[in-house]
Amino acid sequence: MGFPTVKAILANRIAPGLLDRYLAKFGYTGQLSDQPSDPNAPGNLFEPVTGAYGAHGRFDDQARTGSWEMVASRHHIAASVVAFVGVAIGAHLLAKLLKI
């Protein structure tokens, strides 16, 4: 889970039909590449590949081991407290700025 997932969820809540049309137009071609696949890569069409194969590929150098979304979903109470404290501090600073 990452920020693109959060964006997709929010966009689907705001304009689900628009997101569906966008994905219908660009979703398939966005997964294609001009880079040739490895001819020595094992295939798993008819039987499982032996060995410890995981989800690795050309995006490994861009992959991260964690995200703030993952931490927030695992520790939702702490994330809620942090968000509440942040909003309270922001409201206090705004009130101070406006001299309320």
N, CA, C and O atoms as CSV, one atom per row, in Angstrom:
chain,resi,resn,atom,element,x,y,z
A,1,MET,N,N,0.844,-1.167,0.000
A,1,MET,CA,C,0.000,0.000,0.000
A,1,MET,C,C,0.888,1.228,0.000
A,1,MET,O,O,1.900,1.268,0.700
A,2,GLY,N,N,0.527,2.199,-0.758
A,2,GLY,CA,C,1.300,3.418,-0.835
A,2,GLY,C,C,0.415,4.580,-1.218
A,2,GLY,O,O,-0.810,4.458,-1.252
A,3,PHE,N,N,1.040,5.710,-1.507
A,3,PHE,CA,C,0.283,6.906,-1.829
A,3,PHE,C,C,-0.549,6.763,-3.102
A,3,PHE,O,O,-1.656,7.299,-3.149
A,4,PRO,N,N,-0.068,6.059,-4.148
A,4,PRO,CA,C,-0.949,5.853,-5.305
A,4,PRO,C,C,-2.246,5.129,-4.948
A,4,PRO,O,O,-3.289,5.396,-5.544
A,5,THR,N,N,-2.185,4.227,-3.990
A,5,THR,CA,C,-3.392,3.536,-3.534
A,5,THR,C,C,-4.342,4.514,-2.852
A,5,THR,O,O,-5.551,4.475,-3.081
A,6,VAL,N,N,-3.795,5.384,-2.018
A,6,VAL,CA,C,-4.613,6.382,-1.336
A,6,VAL,C,C,-5.269,7.309,-2.358
A,6,VAL,O,O,-6.451,7.633,-2.243
A,7,LYS,N,N,-4.488,7.735,-3.368
A,7,LYS,CA,C,-5.042,8.597,-4.411
A,7,LYS,C,C,-6.159,7.896,-5.174
A,7,LYS,O,O,-7.176,8.514,-5.486
A,8,ALA,N,N,-5.981,6.618,-5.475
A,8,ALA,CA,C,-7.009,5.872,-6.208
A,8,ALA,C,C,-8.281,5.739,-5.379
A,8,ALA,O,O,-9.381,5.871,-5.915
A,9,ILE,N,N,-8.150,5.482,-4.095
A,9,ILE,CA,C,-9.320,5.351,-3.221
A,9,ILE,C,C,-10.067,6.680,-3.130
A,9,ILE,O,O,-11.293,6.711,-3.229
A,10,LEU,N,N,-9.333,7.773,-2.941
A,10,LEU,CA,C,-9.984,9.084,-2.842
A,10,LEU,C,C,-10.638,9.479,-4.159
A,10,LEU,O,O,-11.752,10.004,-4.165
A,11,ALA,N,N,-9.957,9.232,-5.275
A,11,ALA,CA,C,-10.541,9.563,-6.584
A,11,ALA,C,C,-11.786,8.732,-6.846
A,11,ALA,O,O,-12.745,9.227,-7.438
A,12,ASN,N,N,-11.785,7.480,-6.416
A,12,ASN,CA,C,-12.951,6.628,-6.609
A,12,ASN,C,C,-14.129,7.102,-5.763
A,12,ASN,O,O,-15.282,6.930,-6.159
A,13,ARG,N,N,-13.857,7.689,-4.618
A,13,ARG,CA,C,-14.944,8.219,-3.783
A,13,ARG,C,C,-15.502,9.512,-4.342
A,13,ARG,O,O,-16.693,9.790,-4.201
A,14,ILE,N,N,-14.639,10.315,-4.982
A,14,ILE,CA,C,-15.073,11.615,-5.503
A,14,ILE,C,C,-15.759,11.472,-6.856
A,14,ILE,O,O,-16.857,11.991,-7.058
A,15,ALA,N,N,-15.108,10.762,-7.788
A,15,ALA,CA,C,-15.641,10.644,-9.148
A,15,ALA,C,C,-15.366,9.244,-9.689
A,15,ALA,O,O,-14.440,9.060,-10.479
A,16,PRO,N,N,-16.160,8.252,-9.272
A,16,PRO,CA,C,-15.879,6.875,-9.672
A,16,PRO,C,C,-15.965,6.645,-11.180
A,16,PRO,O,O,-15.155,5.898,-11.730
A,17,GLY,N,N,-16.908,7.257,-11.846
A,17,GLY,CA,C,-17.041,7.063,-13.285
A,17,GLY,C,C,-15.864,7.622,-14.054
A,17,GLY,O,O,-15.410,7.028,-15.032
A,18,LEU,N,N,-15.368,8.777,-13.608
A,18,LEU,CA,C,-14.217,9.398,-14.261
A,18,LEU,C,C,-12.984,8.517,-14.121
A,18,LEU,O,O,-12.229,8.350,-15.079
A,19,LEU,N,N,-12.775,7.959,-12.947
A,19,LEU,CA,C,-11.630,7.072,-12.722
A,19,LEU,C,C,-11.745,5.819,-13.581
A,19,LEU,O,O,-10.746,5.355,-14.131
A,20,ASP,N,N,-12.948,5.267,-13.704
A,20,ASP,CA,C,-13.147,4.087,-14.550
A,20,ASP,C,C,-12.812,4.380,-16.007
A,20,ASP,O,O,-12.169,3.567,-16.671
A,21,ARG,N,N,-13.242,5.537,-16.507
A,21,ARG,CA,C,-12.940,5.899,-17.898
A,21,ARG,C,C,-11.443,6.112,-18.097
A,21,ARG,O,O,-10.886,5.719,-19.122
A,22,TYR,N,N,-10.793,6.734,-17.115
A,22,TYR,CA,C,-9.348,6.954,-17.205
A,22,TYR,C,C,-8.597,5.628,-17.248
A,22,TYR,O,O,-7.707,5.442,-18.078
A,23,LEU,N,N,-8.955,4.711,-16.357
A,23,LEU,CA,C,-8.283,3.414,-16.331
A,23,LEU,C,C,-8.581,2.598,-17.576
A,23,LEU,O,O,-7.717,1.855,-18.042
A,24,ALA,N,N,-9.782,2.716,-18.124
A,24,ALA,CA,C,-10.100,2.007,-19.357
A,24,ALA,C,C,-9.242,2.514,-20.517
A,24,ALA,O,O,-8.881,1.749,-21.412
A,25,LYS,N,N,-8.924,3.791,-20.494
A,25,LYS,CA,C,-8.138,4.367,-21.585
A,25,LYS,C,C,-6.637,4.153,-21.406
A,25,LYS,O,O,-5.941,3.851,-22.375
A,26,PHE,N,N,-6.125,4.304,-20.177
A,26,PHE,CA,C,-4.685,4.294,-19.961
A,26,PHE,C,C,-4.179,3.140,-19.098
A,26,PHE,O,O,-2.967,2.936,-19.024
A,27,GLY,N,N,-5.039,2.391,-18.454
A,27,GLY,CA,C,-4.596,1.369,-17.507
A,27,GLY,C,C,-3.820,0.225,-18.141
A,27,GLY,O,O,-2.829,-0.237,-17.575
A,28,TYR,N,N,-4.253,-0.236,-19.297
A,28,TYR,CA,C,-3.599,-1.371,-19.949
A,28,TYR,C,C,-2.270,-0.954,-20.568
A,28,TYR,O,O,-1.255,-1.620,-20.363
A,29,THR,N,N,-2.268,0.136,-21.318
A,29,THR,CA,C,-1.034,0.569,-21.980
A,29,THR,C,C,0.003,1.050,-20.984
A,29,THR,O,O,1.197,1.014,-21.280
A,30,GLY,N,N,-0.417,1.496,-19.822
A,30,GLY,CA,C,0.527,1.919,-18.798
A,30,GLY,C,C,1.335,0.783,-18.221
A,30,GLY,O,O,2.364,1.016,-17.587
A,31,GLN,N,N,0.888,-0.451,-18.429
A,31,GLN,CA,C,1.611,-1.610,-17.922
A,31,GLN,C,C,2.542,-2.214,-18.960
A,31,GLN,O,O,3.297,-3.136,-18.651
A,32,LEU,N,N,2.501,-1.715,-20.173
A,32,LEU,CA,C,3.336,-2.246,-21.230
A,32,LEU,C,C,4.687,-1.538,-21.249
A,32,LEU,O,O,4.829,-0.421,-20.751
A,33,SER,N,N,5.677,-2.215,-21.838
A,33,SER,CA,C,7.019,-1.656,-21.902
A,33,SER,C,C,7.682,-2.054,-23.211
A,33,SER,O,O,7.363,-3.091,-23.793
A,34,ASP,N,N,8.599,-1.229,-23.664
A,34,ASP,CA,C,9.386,-1.563,-24.845
A,34,ASP,C,C,10.597,-2.413,-24.499
A,34,ASP,O,O,11.277,-2.914,-25.394
A,35,GLN,N,N,10.877,-2.585,-23.197
A,35,GLN,CA,C,12.020,-3.381,-22.778
A,35,GLN,C,C,11.717,-4.859,-22.992
A,35,GLN,O,O,10.649,-5.333,-22.603
A,36,PRO,N,N,12.646,-5.594,-23.608
A,36,PRO,CA,C,12.419,-7.029,-23.798
A,36,PRO,C,C,12.491,-7.770,-22.465
A,36,PRO,O,O,13.233,-7.379,-21.564
A,37,SER,N,N,11.719,-8.831,-22.352
A,37,SER,CA,C,11.759,-9.631,-21.129
A,37,SER,C,C,12.981,-10.543,-21.161
A,37,SER,O,O,13.546,-10.817,-22.219
A,38,ASP,N,N,13.365,-10.996,-19.996
A,38,ASP,CA,C,14.537,-11.861,-19.862
A,38,ASP,C,C,14.231,-13.218,-20.501
A,38,ASP,O,O,13.297,-13.892,-20.065
A,39,PRO,N,N,14.987,-13.641,-21.520
A,39,PRO,CA,C,14.699,-14.929,-22.161
A,39,PRO,C,C,14.981,-16.122,-21.251
A,39,PRO,O,O,14.466,-17.214,-21.491
A,40,ASN,N,N,15.792,-15.927,-20.208
A,40,ASN,CA,C,16.115,-17.014,-19.280
A,40,ASN,C,C,15.199,-17.039,-18.064
A,40,ASN,O,O,15.388,-17.852,-17.158
A,41,ALA,N,N,14.216,-16.159,-18.039
A,41,ALA,CA,C,13.303,-16.120,-16.894
A,41,ALA,C,C,12.431,-17.374,-16.893
A,41,ALA,O,O,11.923,-17.782,-17.937
A,42,PRO,N,N,12.259,-17.981,-15.722
A,42,PRO,CA,C,11.415,-19.184,-15.664
A,42,PRO,C,C,9.950,-18.824,-15.875
A,42,PRO,O,O,9.502,-17.756,-15.459
A,43,GLY,N,N,9.218,-19.704,-16.513
A,43,GLY,CA,C,7.797,-19.489,-16.756
A,43,GLY,C,C,6.949,-20.241,-15.755
A,43,GLY,O,O,7.367,-21.282,-15.248
A,44,ASN,N,N,5.772,-19.737,-15.463
A,44,ASN,CA,C,4.877,-20.400,-14.518
A,44,ASN,C,C,3.483,-20.570,-15.109
A,44,ASN,O,O,2.486,-20.550,-14.386
A,45,LEU,N,N,3.421,-20.737,-16.425
A,45,LEU,CA,C,2.119,-20.848,-17.066
A,45,LEU,C,C,1.428,-22.163,-16.717
A,45,LEU,O,O,0.237,-22.171,-16.407
A,46,PHE,N,N,2.156,-23.264,-16.762
A,46,PHE,CA,C,1.536,-24.574,-16.558
A,46,PHE,C,C,1.877,-25.208,-15.216
A,46,PHE,O,O,1.172,-26.114,-14.771
A,47,GLU,N,N,2.927,-24.760,-14.572
A,47,GLU,CA,C,3.306,-25.318,-13.267
A,47,GLU,C,C,4.079,-24.256,-12.487
A,47,GLU,O,O,4.664,-23.353,-13.086
A,48,PRO,N,N,4.087,-24.355,-11.164
A,48,PRO,CA,C,4.801,-23.362,-10.360
A,48,PRO,C,C,6.308,-23.407,-10.632
A,48,PRO,O,O,6.865,-24.454,-10.964
A,49,VAL,N,N,6.935,-22.276,-10.487
A,49,VAL,CA,C,8.383,-22.185,-10.650
A,49,VAL,C,C,9.039,-22.694,-9.377
A,49,VAL,O,O,8.629,-22.335,-8.273
A,50,THR,N,N,10.053,-23.526,-9.531
A,50,THR,CA,C,10.771,-24.027,-8.356
A,50,THR,C,C,11.702,-22.936,-7.855
A,50,THR,O,O,12.230,-22.148,-8.640
A,51,GLY,N,N,11.895,-22.896,-6.569
A,51,GLY,CA,C,12.778,-21.898,-5.980
A,51,GLY,C,C,11.988,-20.827,-5.264
A,51,GLY,O,O,10.758,-20.850,-5.219
A,52,ALA,N,N,12.730,-19.888,-4.705
A,52,ALA,CA,C,12.129,-18.803,-3.935
A,52,ALA,C,C,12.005,-17.564,-4.817
A,52,ALA,O,O,12.854,-16.673,-4.774
A,53,TYR,N,N,10.946,-17.515,-5.612
A,53,TYR,CA,C,10.724,-16.360,-6.468
A,53,TYR,C,C,9.673,-15.468,-5.835
A,53,TYR,O,O,8.649,-15.947,-5.348
A,54,GLY,N,N,9.927,-14.201,-5.843
A,54,GLY,CA,C,8.988,-13.238,-5.289
A,54,GLY,C,C,8.627,-12.198,-6.324
A,54,GLY,O,O,8.895,-12.372,-7.513
A,55,ALA,N,N,8.038,-11.152,-5.886
A,55,ALA,CA,C,7.635,-10.073,-6.786
A,55,ALA,C,C,8.816,-9.122,-6.973
A,55,ALA,O,O,8.961,-8.145,-6.238
A,56,HIS,N,N,9.631,-9.412,-7.935
A,56,HIS,CA,C,10.783,-8.574,-8.248
A,56,HIS,C,C,10.779,-8.297,-9.736
A,56,HIS,O,O,10.209,-9.053,-10.522
A,57,GLY,N,N,11.413,-7.216,-10.109
A,57,GLY,CA,C,11.475,-6.873,-11.516
A,57,GLY,C,C,12.188,-5.566,-11.733
A,57,GLY,O,O,13.073,-5.188,-10.966
A,58,ARG,N,N,11.794,-4.878,-12.786
A,58,ARG,CA,C,12.520,-3.671,-13.175
A,58,ARG,C,C,12.257,-2.489,-12.253
A,58,ARG,O,O,12.920,-1.460,-12.388
A,59,PHE,N,N,11.318,-2.596,-11.325
A,59,PHE,CA,C,11.036,-1.492,-10.413
A,59,PHE,C,C,11.652,-1.704,-9.028
A,59,PHE,O,O,11.335,-0.966,-8.095
A,60,ASP,N,N,12.518,-2.689,-8.885
A,60,ASP,CA,C,13.134,-2.953,-7.581
A,60,ASP,C,C,13.925,-1.754,-7.055
A,60,ASP,O,O,13.949,-1.513,-5.848
A,61,ASP,N,N,14.572,-1.001,-7.949
A,61,ASP,CA,C,15.357,0.134,-7.486
A,61,ASP,C,C,14.476,1.280,-6.983
A,61,ASP,O,O,14.967,2.160,-6.276
A,62,GLN,N,N,13.204,1.286,-7.328
A,62,GLN,CA,C,12.279,2.318,-6.866
A,62,GLN,C,C,11.458,1.875,-5.659
A,62,GLN,O,O,10.774,2.689,-5.039
A,63,ALA,N,N,11.523,0.602,-5.329
A,63,ALA,CA,C,10.707,0.056,-4.244
A,63,ALA,C,C,11.228,0.523,-2.885
A,63,ALA,O,O,12.427,0.725,-2.697
A,64,ARG,N,N,10.307,0.687,-1.953
A,64,ARG,CA,C,10.651,1.046,-0.588
A,64,ARG,C,C,10.176,-0.056,0.339
A,64,ARG,O,O,9.275,-0.822,-0.001
A,65,THR,N,N,10.780,-0.129,1.501
A,65,THR,CA,C,10.413,-1.187,2.445
A,65,THR,C,C,9.232,-0.815,3.323
A,65,THR,O,O,8.668,-1.689,3.981
A,66,GLY,N,N,8.842,0.442,3.356
A,66,GLY,CA,C,7.724,0.857,4.193
A,66,GLY,C,C,7.139,2.164,3.697
A,66,GLY,O,O,7.671,2.792,2.781
A,67,SER,N,N,6.038,2.565,4.313
A,67,SER,CA,C,5.393,3.818,3.956
A,67,SER,C,C,4.630,4.344,5.169
A,67,SER,O,O,4.321,3.600,6.100
A,68,TRP,N,N,4.337,5.635,5.134
A,68,TRP,CA,C,3.580,6.206,6.257
A,68,TRP,C,C,2.170,5.644,6.291
A,68,TRP,O,O,1.560,5.560,7.357
A,69,GLU,N,N,1.641,5.254,5.124
A,69,GLU,CA,C,0.303,4.663,5.090
A,69,GLU,C,C,0.283,3.321,5.824
A,69,GLU,O,O,-0.668,3.007,6.540
A,70,MET,N,N,1.346,2.534,5.634
A,70,MET,CA,C,1.421,1.234,6.300
A,70,MET,C,C,1.528,1.408,7.816
A,70,MET,O,O,0.868,0.701,8.577
A,71,VAL,N,N,2.363,2.350,8.244
A,71,VAL,CA,C,2.516,2.608,9.684
A,71,VAL,C,C,1.190,3.094,10.271
A,71,VAL,O,O,0.789,2.658,11.350
A,72,ALA,N,N,0.512,3.997,9.558
A,72,ALA,CA,C,-0.757,4.533,10.056
A,72,ALA,C,C,-1.829,3.452,10.130
A,72,ALA,O,O,-2.653,3.464,11.044
A,73,SER,N,N,-1.830,2.514,9.174
A,73,SER,CA,C,-2.854,1.472,9.214
A,73,SER,C,C,-2.573,0.449,10.312
A,73,SER,O,O,-3.504,-0.131,10.871
A,74,ARG,N,N,-1.316,0.228,10.621
A,74,ARG,CA,C,-0.976,-0.726,11.689
A,74,ARG,C,C,-1.123,-0.110,13.078
A,74,ARG,O,O,-1.443,-0.810,14.038
A,75,HIS,N,N,-0.892,1.190,13.185
A,75,HIS,CA,C,-0.950,1.887,14.468
A,75,HIS,C,C,-1.972,3.016,14.367
A,75,HIS,O,O,-1.634,4.187,14.538
A,76,HIS,N,N,-3.220,2.656,14.088
A,76,HIS,CA,C,-4.231,3.672,13.814
A,76,HIS,C,C,-4.575,4.528,15.029
A,76,HIS,O,O,-4.951,5.688,14.859
A,77,ILE,N,N,-4.464,4.011,16.221
A,77,ILE,CA,C,-4.760,4.821,17.407
A,77,ILE,C,C,-3.692,5.889,17.582
A,77,ILE,O,O,-4.010,7.053,17.823
A,78,ALA,N,N,-2.424,5.499,17.463
A,78,ALA,CA,C,-1.332,6.465,17.587
A,78,ALA,C,C,-1.408,7.499,16.467
A,78,ALA,O,O,-1.172,8.685,16.699
A,79,ALA,N,N,-1.736,7.055,15.255
A,79,ALA,CA,C,-1.857,7.993,14.132
A,79,ALA,C,C,-3.003,8.966,14.370
A,79,ALA,O,O,-2.894,10.145,14.032
A,80,SER,N,N,-4.102,8.485,14.948
A,80,SER,CA,C,-5.235,9.365,15.261
A,80,SER,C,C,-4.847,10.396,16.314
A,80,SER,O,O,-5.228,11.562,16.213
A,81,VAL,N,N,-4.094,9.974,17.321
A,81,VAL,CA,C,-3.652,10.903,18.369
A,81,VAL,C,C,-2.730,11.964,17.772
A,81,VAL,O,O,-2.863,13.150,18.076
A,82,VAL,N,N,-1.792,11.533,16.917
A,82,VAL,CA,C,-0.879,12.484,16.279
A,82,VAL,C,C,-1.664,13.472,15.419
A,82,VAL,O,O,-1.396,14.673,15.452
A,83,ALA,N,N,-2.630,12.976,14.653
A,83,ALA,CA,C,-3.446,13.863,13.814
A,83,ALA,C,C,-4.244,14.836,14.672
A,83,ALA,O,O,-4.333,16.017,14.336
A,84,PHE,N,N,-4.824,14.368,15.767
A,84,PHE,CA,C,-5.597,15.242,16.655
A,84,PHE,C,C,-4.715,16.322,17.266
A,84,PHE,O,O,-5.102,17.490,17.314
A,85,VAL,N,N,-3.527,15.933,17.733
A,85,VAL,CA,C,-2.596,16.903,18.315
A,85,VAL,C,C,-2.176,17.924,17.260
A,85,VAL,O,O,-2.066,19.113,17.559
A,86,GLY,N,N,-1.942,17.471,16.030
A,86,GLY,CA,C,-1.574,18.381,14.948
A,86,GLY,C,C,-2.675,19.386,14.647
A,86,GLY,O,O,-2.410,20.573,14.460
A,87,VAL,N,N,-3.909,18.905,14.602
A,87,VAL,CA,C,-5.043,19.805,14.362
A,87,VAL,C,C,-5.204,20.777,15.528
A,87,VAL,O,O,-5.489,21.955,15.308
A,88,ALA,N,N,-5.029,20.312,16.750
A,88,ALA,CA,C,-5.151,21.185,17.926
A,88,ALA,C,C,-4.072,22.260,17.902
A,88,ALA,O,O,-4.360,23.423,18.183
A,89,ILE,N,N,-2.846,21.898,17.577
A,89,ILE,CA,C,-1.764,22.885,17.504
A,89,ILE,C,C,-2.048,23.882,16.384
A,89,ILE,O,O,-1.863,25.087,16.560
A,90,GLY,N,N,-2.498,23.378,15.229
A,90,GLY,CA,C,-2.837,24.263,14.115
A,90,GLY,C,C,-3.946,25.231,14.470
A,90,GLY,O,O,-3.871,26.411,14.127
A,91,ALA,N,N,-4.983,24.747,15.160
A,91,ALA,CA,C,-6.088,25.611,15.578
A,91,ALA,C,C,-5.610,26.656,16.584
A,91,ALA,O,O,-6.025,27.813,16.530
A,92,HIS,N,N,-4.737,26.241,17.497
A,92,HIS,CA,C,-4.189,27.182,18.489
A,92,HIS,C,C,-3.372,28.268,17.793
A,92,HIS,O,O,-3.517,29.448,18.114
A,93,LEU,N,N,-2.513,27.886,16.841
A,93,LEU,CA,C,-1.701,28.875,16.138
A,93,LEU,C,C,-2.556,29.799,15.289
A,93,LEU,O,O,-2.273,30.993,15.195
A,94,LEU,N,N,-3.595,29.263,14.674
A,94,LEU,CA,C,-4.508,30.096,13.879
A,94,LEU,C,C,-5.258,31.084,14.763
A,94,LEU,O,O,-5.408,32.254,14.409
A,95,ALA,N,N,-5.725,30.613,15.910
A,95,ALA,CA,C,-6.430,31.495,16.845
A,95,ALA,C,C,-5.492,32.585,17.366
A,95,ALA,O,O,-5.893,33.734,17.551
A,96,LYS,N,N,-4.240,32.200,17.598
A,96,LYS,CA,C,-3.252,33.173,18.064
A,96,LYS,C,C,-2.961,34.215,16.987
A,96,LYS,O,O,-2.814,35.401,17.282
A,97,LEU,N,N,-2.879,33.756,15.723
A,97,LEU,CA,C,-2.616,34.647,14.602
A,97,LEU,C,C,-3.772,35.626,14.393
A,97,LEU,O,O,-3.558,36.806,14.118
A,98,LEU,N,N,-5.005,35.116,14.529
A,98,LEU,CA,C,-6.192,35.953,14.343
A,98,LEU,C,C,-6.581,36.709,15.606
A,98,LEU,O,O,-7.506,37.522,15.594
A,99,LYS,N,N,-5.869,36.434,16.694
A,99,LYS,CA,C,-6.119,37.065,18.005
A,99,LYS,C,C,-7.554,36.860,18.464
A,99,LYS,O,O,-8.256,37.802,18.831
A,100,ILE,N,N,-7.963,35.612,18.431
A,100,ILE,CA,C,-9.315,35.254,18.872
A,100,ILE,C,C,-9.296,34.920,20.338
A,100,ILE,O,O,-10.336,34.592,20.910
